[in-house]
Amino acid sequence: MGNDTSINPFVVGKYIDEAHFCDRDKETETLLKHIVNGRNVALISPRRLGKTGLISHLFRQREIRERYHTFLIDIYATSSLAEFVYLFGKNIFDELKPRRKQYLEQFFGVVKSLRVGFRLDAHTGEPVFELGIGAIEAPQTTLDEIFDYLEKADKPCVVAIDEFQQIGTYPEDNMEAMLRTKIQHCARTNFIFAGSKRHLMANMFNSPNKPFYQSVITMGLDPIPLETYAAFATRMFQTGGREVDGGVVERVYRMFDGVTWFVQMMMNELYSLTAPGGRCTEEAIEVAERNVIRSQEIGYAELLANLPQKQKMVLLAIAKEGVAGAITSTPFIRKYNLPSASSVQSAVRPLLKNDLVTCEDRKYRVYDYFLAQWLRQY
């Protein structure tokens, strides 16, 4: 990569290339092995630990890139089968668009119900897909056509569905059973089901009474080891003509328990604070954290203002506690002047559902480390 000082090498929230991607060699190798051997995979880990980056990295591997069509669909914001089908179809269109026109013709030749949204721009000649979610009149029919296309494509397909647990919230009956039936009849398409809500994903794939029971290989993700990330961070600073003290990386890593997105965000800011030819020291950490929080402050304030009062009180209490155990206990309620155990229970449920709070081993904490730090000022 040379001495390129024009970009910040600590990429946040997207995958650029292998040079900017830290480790996950074993996970990539394992995932690759499962896919080329025709196995479907459930990839389960907390949000922002790097699931999407790992999938994008897998799709860049030569064995996958040359042999398969790959599609990555994030359904986190979907709430119905129609929205799921729309995103599925649009994602395939977006992936095929840079390729020859014949690929799009093949796609719309099979997925006939979406063809009405396909046209060529009169000025540029570029393919355009103009179809709203509301235009999906028969989502099950369209989904059948999409699966038919996947099986008829000129190469086998790999479909990764991010935040897969979201299908459990759809109003349609038997959504899991319907998808399971379609997937089990796929001979040339493999699936990666990625999810961040571990209890929901585990229930979906490990419960004997669920349609997806024993239909996948389950994988988890742990934080990247400190030693590995420290070597990566040092190298990234050096490629930009900068240096970083080893203590900086370790302290930042431990501040955020090694959760990739938050560590990368801090290292991105620390890099930006370090002049070319300079050295990043621990004195810059507090400034960097303050800068990151300030950049998010308007959003945090709006979020807090829109929360119902009881949810706000519980969120603030958990943030100030750091890691909160018995949140319905008398000592906790008294410490933070909360109304009652029942009100705490009712308030924490939507906080968990909306990913503002996470719970592991009956320990609660605010999911966004930066938000937690901002809340502690109240």
Buried (B, 14 or more C-beta within 10 A) or exposed (E): EEEEBEEBBBBBEEBEEEEBBBBBEEBBEBBBEBBBEEBBBBBBBBBBBBBBBBBBBBBBBEEBEEBBBBBBBBBEEBEBBBBBBBBBBBBBBEBBBEEEEEBBBBBBEBBEBBBEBBEEEEEEEEBEBEBEBEBBEEBBBBBBBBBEBBBEBEEBBBBBBBBBBBBBEBEEEEBBEBBBEBBEEBEEBBBBBBBBBBEBBBBBBBEEEBBBBEBBBBBBBEBBEBEBBBBBBBBBBEBBBBBBBEEBBBEBBEBBEBBBBBBBBBBBBBBEBBEEEBEBBEEBBEEBBEBBBEEBEEEBEEBBEEBEEBBBBBBBBBBBBEEBEEBBEEEBBEEBEBEEBEBBEBBBEBBBEEBBBBBEEEBBBBBBBBBBBBBEEE
